[in-house]
Amino acid sequence: MPQTIFQLFAEHRTIRHFLRKPLPENDVDRILTAAQRAPTDASAQMYSIIRVTDTALRDEIATLSGEQQHIRDCGEFFVICLDVHRLDKLLKRRGTRLGMGPRVSILYGTTDAILAAANLALAAEAIGYGTCFIGGVQNRIDRLSQLLALPRGVLPIVGLCVGVSDPDWIPAQPRPRLPKAFVVHENGYRLFRNDDLEAAYTAMAPISRRKDWFPTLERYFAPDGTMARREAVMAAAWRQQGFEPEG
Ligand SMILES: Cc1cc2nc3c(=O)[nH]c(=O)nc-3n(C[C@H](O)[C@H](O)[C@H](O)COP(=O)(O)O)c2cc1C
């Protein structure tokens, strides 16, 4: 098991195959406590974590998220949501209301939710579990919000599988990252030249079996890709959950 937080970072790899083993309740409590220790804007804790223990519900979420079998197999599955519903309730209780518009709510709620989610995943890895974030929950967040009975002011941000990694499927090597100079800029943004872009493709080539990063980027981010197809669903879900920008 990794010894330090730096070893944890170095050894991190997303796990997509889990043994069907439950987590001891004590471990679930420990990782949820770690999630709650994340910093939070203005102390507001603008997130909620839905622990999905119902197998039929898990099955449906796996299907909605693009048939991701690891959602069914992992010991624990969480949906981390931004939540300004509770904040609104607290303010109303003392005679006022939430004055934050949808853009500010989405930005700070997402920030709080992601910081808690990162702590949750890292704490799970520190105990020795495998983790996999599930952005696929966005595929049908309109439907997912209904399935989870989310009130207005609550919106799913990301799913997280936590479980015992199937030893036959643990990636031999951590997946690559861009060289630091591509993501860290000094005193201002450094624009990229064509040779930088080629160097980025070379650095990330090991991410795929075909040794080419481009098909992955194209599949997700080009017109008609996974992300573009989410736009209309997200617009409907944001409206449904009370996050419609006014202009
Ligand atoms: C916000 C977010 C959403 C993700 N969504 C999915 C997903 O839906 N399914 C999946 O198998 N992996 C998902 N991942 C995992 C990434 O694919 C993975 O982190 C990336 O390929 C880098 O690999 P590594 O985590 O092993 O370093 C997601 C990761 C993040 C941070």
Ligand as a Chemical Component Dictionary entry (heavy atoms), coordinates in Angstrom:
data_LIG
# 
_chem_comp.id                   LIG 
_chem_comp.type                 NON-POLYMER 
_chem_comp.pdbx_formal_charge   0 
_chem_comp.three_letter_code    LIG 
# 
loop_
_chem_comp_atom.comp_id 
_chem_comp_atom.atom_id 
_chem_comp_atom.alt_atom_id 
_chem_comp_atom.type_symbol 
_chem_comp_atom.charge 
_chem_comp_atom.model_Cartn_x 
_chem_comp_atom.model_Cartn_y 
_chem_comp_atom.model_Cartn_z 
_chem_comp_atom.pdbx_ordinal 
LIG C1  C1  C 0 -14.499 14.222 -14.502 1  
LIG C2  C2  C 0 -14.035 12.856 -14.948 2  
LIG C3  C3  C 0 -14.910 12.043 -15.622 3  
LIG C4  C4  C 0 -14.529 10.747 -16.004 4  
LIG N1  N1  N 0 -15.445 9.925  -16.587 5  
LIG C5  C5  C 0 -15.143 8.630  -16.811 6  
LIG C6  C6  C 0 -16.157 7.717  -17.255 7  
LIG O1  O1  O 0 -17.330 8.073  -17.442 8  
LIG N2  N2  N 0 -15.791 6.420  -17.431 9  
LIG C7  C7  C 0 -14.524 5.966  -17.207 10 
LIG O2  O2  O 0 -14.282 4.765  -17.369 11 
LIG N3  N3  N 0 -13.521 6.825  -16.812 12 
LIG C8  C8  C 0 -13.817 8.122  -16.589 13 
LIG N4  N4  N 0 -12.867 8.989  -16.094 14 
LIG C9  C9  C 0 -11.483 8.535  -15.883 15 
LIG C10 C10 C 0 -10.524 9.141  -16.926 16 
LIG O3  O3  O 0 -10.768 8.510  -18.170 17 
LIG C11 C11 C 0 -9.090  8.929  -16.451 18 
LIG O4  O4  O 0 -8.902  9.659  -15.253 19 
LIG C12 C12 C 0 -8.083  9.408  -17.499 20 
LIG O5  O5  O 0 -8.132  8.596  -18.650 21 
LIG C13 C13 C 0 -6.658  9.387  -16.954 22 
LIG O6  O6  O 0 -6.358  8.082  -16.477 23 
LIG P1  P1  P 0 -5.826  7.831  -15.000 24 
LIG O7  O7  O 0 -6.879  8.344  -14.049 25 
LIG O8  O8  O 0 -5.660  6.337  -14.891 26 
LIG O9  O9  O 0 -4.548  8.561  -14.857 27 
LIG C14 C14 C 0 -13.213 10.295 -15.737 28 
LIG C15 C15 C 0 -12.321 11.146 -15.055 29 
LIG C16 C16 C 0 -12.724 12.407 -14.660 30 
LIG C17 C17 C 0 -11.757 13.285 -13.904 31 
# 
loop_
_chem_comp_bond.comp_id 
_chem_comp_bond.atom_id_1 
_chem_comp_bond.atom_id_2 
_chem_comp_bond.value_order 
_chem_comp_bond.pdbx_ordinal 
LIG C1  C2  SING 1  
LIG C2  C3  SING 2  
LIG C2  C16 DOUB 3  
LIG C3  C4  DOUB 4  
LIG C4  N1  SING 5  
LIG C4  C14 SING 6  
LIG N1  C5  DOUB 7  
LIG C5  C6  SING 8  
LIG C5  C8  SING 9  
LIG C6  O1  DOUB 10 
LIG C6  N2  SING 11 
LIG N2  C7  SING 12 
LIG C7  O2  DOUB 13 
LIG C7  N3  SING 14 
LIG N3  C8  DOUB 15 
LIG C8  N4  SING 16 
LIG N4  C9  SING 17 
LIG N4  C14 SING 18 
LIG C9  C10 SING 19 
LIG C10 O3  SING 20 
LIG C10 C11 SING 21 
LIG C11 O4  SING 22 
LIG C11 C12 SING 23 
LIG C12 O5  SING 24 
LIG C12 C13 SING 25 
LIG C13 O6  SING 26 
LIG O6  P1  SING 27 
LIG P1  O7  DOUB 28 
LIG P1  O8  SING 29 
LIG P1  O9  SING 30 
LIG C14 C15 DOUB 31 
LIG C15 C16 SING 32 
LIG C16 C17 SING 33 
# 
